[in-house]
Amino acid sequence: MNHGKYVFAQLFDILPKYEFDKVVARYQGNFKVKGFTCWLQFLTMAFGQLTMRESLRDTVNCLSAHHKKFYHLGINFAVSRSTLAEANESRNWQIYADFAQVLLARARPLYLNDDFGLDLSNPVYALDATTIDLCLSVFWWAKFRKAKAAVKLHTLLDLRGNLPTFILITDGKTHDVKVLDELVFEPLAFYLMDKGYLDFQRLFRMNSAFAFFVTRAKTNLACRRIYSAKVDKTLGLRCDQIIKLTTHYSSKAYPEKLRRVKYFDKEQGKTYVFLTNNFEITAWEVTILYKHRWKIELFFKWIKQHLKIKNFWGESENAVKTQIWIAICTYLMVAIAKKELKIERNLYEMLQIISVSIFDKTQLNQLLNECSLQNSEVPLSKQLNLFDL
């Protein structure tokens, strides 16, 4: 008989509960709480994420069906839908946002040496936002358009490990570029952004913090060429120039020199013009860096498909943010498990296996590291013939 821990309990053993308790104490999350603590709320909501439940009722019903296993799952309280809903409505979402930062601080060193396609020692981040559409009559606080509500996830993604180092949740009307006012820029780091973030005053603040940016120029960019460097046109490069802005407001907002790189993509038949404040890397590296910005689009697509952040289990702003941040914590927990247990599978495969093995008692590393049997062939000599007399 296997007396090991359930997969669910093994996963949460990875987390530093003492750090979680410190965050809860900071916000007095358990003040006047008798039984259903913030930790139990976190376990229950993460259970819903890991098993891909569709609602609070779905989550509670599936969990209650295994009530005899509660003790071994680390749950000592019979959860009801109303209790969970009330906790999501009333308890400060910042608890789970801060705990996500704790998990991120643990995850980032694990992915520090991951190769993302460029031989750069500098940290490289991609910045973008994704919109999650909501029903205006239910989520009235999430202003977006006249007949539609939405929230935006403004995300800064560390390309080593695809880890979200910064997330800001706003209503749908908030312009993407405003998130630059919230960021503390890391010296010598690269920030990859599309042209929606082209605000020269904000970019100059990044330049003054000794951080580098790579973004796209708009078609109406007015500038004066100072110097042109030779480029390898066989790679698709068309020019590599040092420029200065010439219009009154842009030159006042960004008085320093900029670098302009033009690239023609033969496959798409499109020309791209990039702007950067880094003058050391090659023009080809500027182009490749911007191509890696696409990883944040893949990240948004991934979390929308595999985490429950499109259908919300509460109506208030607090409930929505709580669900999103617990989903991010779940993502980081699995990312930490992948490295610490040396799992070869990708995060999608891990989540799929965990979702159907949550009440299994197999060792987590054994469960996730087993070779796929999908394409394996059993020798014919070892097969039994059912019709052998």
Salt bridges, closest charged atoms under 4 A:
ASP13 OD2 - LYS5 NZ 2.57
GLU19 OE1 - LYS22 NZ 3.50
ASP21 OD1 - LYS17 NZ 3.25
GLU54 OE2 - LYS308 NZ 2.87
ASP58 OD1 - ARG53 NH1 3.35
ASP98 OD2 - ARG26 NH1 2.84
ASP114 OD1 - LYS339 NZ 3.01
ASP128 OD2 - ARG293 NH1 3.02
ASP158 OD2 - ARG108 NH2 3.19
ASP176 OD1 - LYS152 NZ 2.80
ASP181 OD2 - ARG202 NH2 2.89
ASP199 OD2 - ARG202 NH1 3.01
ASP240 OD2 - ARG259 NH2 2.95
GLU297 OE2 - ARG293 NH2 3.43
GLU317 OE2 - LYS321 NZ 2.96
GLU340 OE1 - ARG106 NH2 2.97
